[in-house]
């Protein structure tokens, strides 16, 4: 399969361990951290691309524009969705990304990845 605008991938995750923060103990609870949320958005977009690229190709992220609009407590089950909105110059992939908990939006924004060649690099 090849990449095309409109392709989408969703994954579920639980707010725990490395995805959670208590903001240095200042908020009295553990919640989904912004870096953790962005990491899940990038991961989902990356997997969507990788599963649909030819062998020898992968992607690297180069831009995120994300708003963390609501809190999600430790232990909550969230859903992350990445939808390929556009392919520019045959190598720039623009995604719409979102994290939800039930019907609540936790984070929303855009993420861009660039297609690169992998493998075949000789070590000297």
Phi, psi and omega in degrees: 000153176240160181289143177209143176307142181101343177295146185218149174220140176231144176222152175255151176210160178253136177287105181199166175045242187293345180273350186252156175214153171247017179052052179065026180082008185276346184246358175072013178201162174259134182225168175297124179280153177298313177299322178297317179297314180297321177301319178292324176296313179297316181301314183294317177296318179299314180294320177302313180294309186302319181295343185241010177261154176291160178304142180091000179240148174210186178227156171233143178281143177223358176202136171229139175223094191234141171247128176262100194259350180205159179271153176223120186288154175306136181094346181290147175264123181242163177236132177246136180231135173236129179236125179288114182270323188203148171241121181245140177053028180058008181216349177258120182253124181249122184245146164265132183232150181205144170241132178232156170234104188064234180263007180265134173277126179262319179209150183208149177166206181231156179215138178240141179230153178243135177283133180230162172276141176231161178080165176075007179276124181273135176268134178250000000 
